[in-house]
């Protein structure tokens, strides 16, 4: 009897020991799995500080200083100052409904500024159409925004537009005169920088010729195609197919570069113009004919592809909803 009880007790004791060992191992494995997940999560989040996107007017505050601007999805606008149409509703010149300030507050961080050189100053044009806006107006909006939101940066493409008139100096010299009014707000370095080095500043992407190096050099811009610019320290790939005969072809070019940007491991800056115009009646260009087709496709794409570095996307008729979808891919 006693021996039977002892055998039973021994069996129970061994069972308890085995169970304890099993649960101990399970807890250890669970802890290790959790740790692995945490390490993986930290690795994925190494370029961000916020768990979720912050307000659109300060979303870059959620990104770490060491991230290259080439590894950020950046909503932008094409012909950013073109809000005026002549004749009205013709669809030939207007590309935006939002002002520069409204674009910035909606999350836009790339501005495409087209300047007519006239009377040794810059007037904002889209082709021959003056936009009732001058370069000082654009810069004052940018400076005020950056003053209020020092975590942000603005990449600004500057290009000469239409015919120069009544000038006594080069386009470059007039540009320099604007920078000299507020030099601390500009980054004119020629390399692709990390975000921390240009917070609170305008980073120049230069599409005009210059005697001295300034900004990311994009003067070898090809016409109506996808192309690369192999700058030392600032390589770029650009999709700017703007004479759109077929919206599906345009979308194919956009889609291809979005995926290439996401899968790229270099420090190449991708600029993917989603804008364009389609020849209308009598060959008159129609901008909304393209944007009305492309913008819904962009929205659907970013509702599905919610994480990744997709580069800079200059958009026609950007709105807060589309801008936010692009921004959220950074988080």
Buried (B, 14 or more C-beta within 10 A) or exposed (E): EEEEEEEEEEEEEEEEEEEEEEEEEEEEEEEEEEEEEEEEEEEEEEBBEBEEBBEBBBBBBBBBEEBBBBBBBBBBBBBBBBBBBEEEEBBBBBBBEBBBBBBBBBBBBBBBBBBBBBEEBBBBBBBEBBBEBBBEBBBBBBBEBBEEBEBBBBBBBBBBBBEBEEBEEBBBBBBBEBBEEEEEBBBBBBBBBBBEBBBBBBBBBBBBEBEEEBBBBBEEBEEEEBBEBEBEEBBBBBBBBBEBEEBEEBBEBBBEBBEBBBEBEEBBBBBBBBBBBBEBEEEEBBBBBBBBBBBEBBBEBBEEBEEBBBBBBBBBBBBBEBBBBBBBBBB
